[in-house]
Amino acid sequence: MAAIIGWAHLPFGKLADETVETLITKVATDAIADAGLHPEDIDEIVLGHFNAGFSAQDFTASLVLQASDKLRFKPTTRVENACATGSAAVHQGVKAIAAGSAKKVLVVGVEQMTTTPGPEIGKNLLKASYLPEDGDTPGGFAGVFGKIAGMYFQKYGDQSEALAHIAAKNHKNGVDNPYAQMRKDLGVEFCLNESEKNPFVAGPLKRTDCSLVSDGAAALVITDTETALGANKAVAFRSMAHVQDFLPMSKRDILKFEGCAEGWRQALERAGITIEDLDFVETHDCFTIAELIEYEAMGLVPEGQGATAILEGWTQKGGKLPVNPSGGLKAKGHPIGATGVSMHALTAMQLTGSAGGIQVEGAELGGIFNMGGAAVANYVSVMQRLK
C-alpha cells in the first residue's frame, strides 16, 4: 500500500516563541532530511491544520513551501476533520500514492492553541460538536464529554477509579517521552481525588481527566512500497479505515462509540488480524472517559466493562495490550491538527525500535485510533515494520 520512511516531531507545549509557520517549516525540513530525500524529491504535500479560529492566518497550505524554495509549485492541500485532522492528512497522503498521482508525499500536522485566550479556546473547540444541540454546553468540549461520562456512570456505575488509573497510566508513560508537554508521574491518588490543583471541570471529569491545550507539529514522508524498500527504514500501512458518523449525539448511542468500533472492525479485517495480535495501540484519549469507551469499541472488553482493562493492568506498558505508551494526548498534549500525525510518527518509532524510553519491547504490529469530535470522524491505521 504505502510506507512511512521519515518523520519529525517537535516537543509539544506552550511554544510562545514559535508561529504556525515556524512550526510547519521546522518539521517539514526535518522529516524530508530524515527520509534521506531533498525537497525537490517530494511529489505532493498535505497539511493537517484544524484552526477554527486559533490562527489569524487561515490559508495555511502554502506555508509548507516556506521550508524550501524547491517545494514551489508542488501540489499542496490543507485538510481538516476536527480533532482527527492529522490522520485525515495522513490518509489523504496514502490515497495520493494509491491513486498513482504521487510516489513521495510530505504530510505535516500543526496547531498553535496557547496564544488564544481561554474562553476563545473553549469556543473554538466546541465548533467540533453539533452546535444546535451542544452550542450552549457549559465547559465547552469538556462539557460535552462530561455529559458522556455522566451518562456512562449512570448506566454502568461510578467509574472514577478507572478514569484515575487511565490518567495516572498515561502521565507515568509520558515521563519518558521527550516530546510530551507534561512529563510528571501524578499517581493514582492525585488523579482520583478532587483538590485545589485537580478540581472538577465538567460533570464527573476532573482536570486530570482532560487533555492539554497545546502547540506543536509533526511530519511524515510517505512513499509507495517500491520506493520504501530502497529507504533506510520503512514502516508500512498494513491497513486503514475511515468511518464518519452522524454529528448530532442525539442520533446515536453515544456510549457505544459505534464509529470507532466500525473503524476498528474494518481495519482489523483488512489486516487479517484481531485486536489481540497488536503489540500496542495509540488511541485518542482527549478525555479519560474516551479511552475507557475506546477499550470497548476496539473489542478489548465487552460494553460497559472498560474498567476491567485498566484496573487489571491490561493496558499498562507491560500489559497484554499497552495503550498510549507515549503518554497519549493526556500527557503528550493535543495540538489538534498535529495529533494524528504525531500518533503515526510515534508508532513508526516504536516499530523501528527507536522510541527510547517509551519503547514497547518487541513491538511488531501497532494500532492507531484518532477521533474527531465525539466519535464522529474515526480513523484507524494498522502499522508494521517493512524494513
MOWODA-V503752 format. One record per residue. N is the residue number from 1. RES is the residue in one letter. PSI is psi as a letter, one per 20 degrees, with the letter a starting at -180 (NA if undefined). NEAR is the number of other ideal C-beta (glycine too) atoms within 12 Angstrom. Layout:
# MOWODA-V503752
N | RES | PSI | NEAR
N | RES | PSI | NEAR
This chain:
# MOWODA-V503752
1 | M | f | 30
2 | A | r | 40
3 | A | q | 41
4 | I | p | 53
5 | I | i | 43
6 | G | q | 42
7 | W | r | 46
8 | A | q | 40
9 | H | p | 44
10 | L | q | 41
11 | P | p | 29
12 | F | q | 48
13 | G | b | 32
14 | K | o | 21
15 | L | m | 28
16 | A | h | 12
17 | D | i | 14
18 | E | r | 29
19 | T | r | 25
20 | V | g | 42
21 | E | g | 27
22 | T | h | 23
23 | L | g | 47
24 | I | g | 49
25 | T | h | 33
26 | K | g | 32
27 | V | h | 46
28 | A | g | 47
29 | T | g | 32
30 | D | h | 29
31 | A | g | 43
32 | I | g | 38
33 | A | g | 25
34 | D | h | 29
35 | A | i | 37
36 | G | k | 20
37 | L | r | 32
38 | H | q | 19
39 | P | h | 29
40 | E | i | 16
41 | D | i | 26
42 | I | p | 43
43 | D | h | 29
44 | E | q | 34
45 | I | p | 44
46 | V | p | 46
47 | L | p | 53
48 | G | o | 54
49 | H | o | 47
50 | F | g | 43
51 | N | e | 33
52 | A | k | 30
53 | G | i | 25
54 | F | h | 36
55 | S | p | 33
56 | A | h | 14
57 | Q | o | 22
58 | D | i | 16
59 | F | n | 16
60 | T | i | 39
61 | A | g | 32
62 | S | i | 25
63 | L | h | 32
64 | V | h | 44
65 | L | i | 27
66 | Q | i | 28
67 | A | h | 36
68 | S | p | 26
69 | D | h | 13
70 | K | i | 21
71 | L | i | 33
72 | R | p | 17
73 | F | j | 16
74 | K | p | 31
75 | P | p | 24
76 | T | p | 35
77 | T | p | 29
78 | R | p | 33
79 | V | q | 37
80 | E | p | 35
81 | N | m | 37
82 | A | c | 43
83 | C | i | 49
84 | A | j | 49
85 | T | g | 47
86 | G | g | 54
87 | S | h | 53
88 | A | g | 41
89 | A | g | 52
90 | V | g | 52
91 | H | h | 43
92 | Q | h | 43
93 | G | g | 50
94 | V | h | 38
95 | K | h | 26
96 | A | h | 32
97 | I | g | 36
98 | A | h | 21
99 | A | i | 17
100 | G | j | 13
101 | S | i | 20
102 | A | q | 31
103 | K | h | 29
104 | K | o | 39
105 | V | p | 48
106 | L | p | 59
107 | V | p | 59
108 | V | p | 62
109 | G | p | 56
110 | V | q | 55
111 | E | q | 52
112 | Q | o | 42
113 | M | h | 43
114 | T | i | 29
115 | T | i | 27
116 | T | p | 27
117 | P | q | 14
118 | G | g | 16
119 | P | h | 13
120 | E | h | 20
121 | I | g | 31
122 | G | g | 31
123 | K | g | 24
124 | N | g | 29
125 | L | h | 40
126 | L | i | 31
127 | K | i | 28
128 | A | j | 37
129 | S | r | 37
130 | Y | o | 26
131 | L | h | 18
132 | P | h | 13
133 | E | h | 21
134 | D | j | 31
135 | G | h | 19
136 | D | j | 16
137 | T | p | 28
138 | P | p | 18
139 | G | j | 32
140 | G | c | 32
141 | F | h | 41
142 | A | h | 39
143 | G | h | 31
144 | V | g | 44
145 | F | h | 47
146 | G | h | 32
147 | K | g | 31
148 | I | g | 41
149 | A | g | 41
150 | G | g | 25
151 | M | h | 24
152 | Y | g | 37
153 | F | h | 26
154 | Q | h | 16
155 | K | h | 19
156 | Y | j | 24
157 | G | r | 15
158 | D | p | 18
159 | Q | k | 39
160 | S | h | 32
161 | E | g | 25
162 | A | g | 40
163 | L | h | 44
164 | A | h | 36
165 | H | h | 40
166 | I | g | 51
167 | A | g | 48
168 | A | g | 37
169 | K | g | 42
170 | N | h | 55
171 | H | h | 40
172 | K | g | 36
173 | N | h | 42
174 | G | h | 39
175 | V | h | 26
176 | D | j | 25
177 | N | o | 40
178 | P | i | 23
179 | Y | i | 38
180 | A | q | 40
181 | Q | g | 37
182 | M | o | 34
183 | R | m | 27
184 | K | p | 25
185 | D | o | 22
186 | L | h | 33
187 | G | q | 19
188 | V | g | 26
189 | E | g | 17
190 | F | g | 23
191 | C | h | 36
192 | L | h | 26
193 | N | p | 22
194 | E | p | 20
195 | S | r | 15
196 | E | h | 10
197 | K | i | 13
198 | N | m | 27
199 | P | r | 17
200 | F | p | 24
201 | V | g | 28
202 | A | p | 28
203 | G | c | 30
204 | P | j | 35
205 | L | p | 42
206 | K | r | 31
207 | R | h | 31
208 | T | i | 40
209 | D | i | 45
210 | C | p | 45
211 | S | r | 45
212 | L | q | 40
213 | V | p | 36
214 | S | q | 44
215 | D | q | 37
216 | G | r | 47
217 | A | q | 53
218 | A | q | 54
219 | A | q | 50
220 | L | q | 56
221 | V | p | 53
222 | I | p | 54
223 | T | r | 42
224 | D | r | 32
225 | T | g | 25
226 | E | g | 19
227 | T | g | 30
228 | A | h | 33
229 | L | h | 16
230 | G | j | 20
231 | A | r | 31
232 | N | h | 19
233 | K | q | 27
234 | A | p | 34
235 | V | o | 46
236 | A | q | 39
237 | F | o | 44
238 | R | h | 34
239 | S | r | 33
240 | M | q | 40
241 | A | q | 34
242 | H | p | 37
243 | V | p | 32
244 | Q | p | 24
245 | D | r | 32
246 | F | q | 21
247 | L | g | 27
248 | P | p | 19
249 | M | h | 29
250 | S | i | 15
251 | K | j | 16
252 | R | r | 25
253 | D | n | 23
254 | I | i | 36
255 | L | i | 33
256 | K | i | 26
257 | F | l | 40
258 | E | h | 27
259 | G | h | 39
260 | C | g | 46
261 | A | g | 34
262 | E | h | 27
263 | G | g | 43
264 | W | g | 42
265 | R | g | 24
266 | Q | g | 22
267 | A | g | 41
268 | L | h | 32
269 | E | g | 20
270 | R | h | 20
271 | A | i | 28
272 | G | k | 13
273 | I | r | 24
274 | T | r | 19
275 | I | h | 35
276 | E | i | 16
277 | D | i | 23
278 | L | q | 40
279 | D | h | 34
280 | F | r | 43
281 | V | p | 50
282 | E | o | 55
283 | T | r | 54
284 | H | n | 53
285 | D | l | 47
286 | C | h | 44
287 | F | q | 48
288 | T | h | 52
289 | I | h | 49
290 | A | g | 51
291 | E | g | 45
292 | L | g | 47
293 | I | h | 48
294 | E | h | 48
295 | Y | g | 44
296 | E | g | 36
297 | A | h | 41
298 | M | i | 44
299 | G | j | 33
300 | L | h | 38
301 | V | q | 28
302 | P | r | 17
303 | E | p | 24
304 | G | i | 24
305 | Q | k | 23
306 | G | h | 43
307 | A | h | 35
308 | T | g | 25
309 | A | h | 37
310 | I | g | 40
311 | L | h | 26
312 | E | j | 19
313 | G | j | 19
314 | W | h | 30
315 | T | j | 44
316 | Q | r | 26
317 | K | h | 34
318 | G | j | 19
319 | G | a | 26
320 | K | h | 23
321 | L | n | 36
322 | P | p | 39
323 | V | p | 47
324 | N | l | 51
325 | P | i | 43
326 | S | i | 52
327 | G | i | 46
328 | G | a | 50
329 | L | h | 52
330 | K | g | 49
331 | A | h | 42
332 | K | h | 45
333 | G | r | 43
334 | H | m | 50
335 | P | o | 51
336 | I | g | 56
337 | G | i | 51
338 | A | i | 56
339 | T | g | 57
340 | G | h | 56
341 | V | g | 59
342 | S | g | 54
343 | M | g | 51
344 | H | h | 54
345 | A | g | 51
346 | L | h | 51
347 | T | h | 52
348 | A | g | 48
349 | M | g | 39
350 | Q | g | 42
351 | L | i | 40
352 | T | j | 32
353 | G | k | 19
354 | S | k | 22
355 | A | j | 34
356 | G | c | 20
357 | G | i | 22
358 | I | j | 36
359 | Q | p | 27
360 | V | o | 37
361 | E | p | 15
362 | G | k | 15
363 | A | p | 32
364 | E | h | 25
365 | L | p | 34
366 | G | q | 48
367 | G | q | 51
368 | I | p | 52
369 | F | p | 56
370 | N | p | 56
371 | M | p | 51
372 | G | p | 44
373 | G | a | 43
374 | A | m | 51
375 | A | k | 47
376 | V | g | 35
377 | A | p | 39
378 | N | o | 46
379 | Y | p | 50
380 | V | p | 50
381 | S | p | 54
382 | V | p | 41
383 | M | q | 46
384 | Q | q | 31
385 | R | p | 28
386 | L | g | 30
387 | K | NA | 19
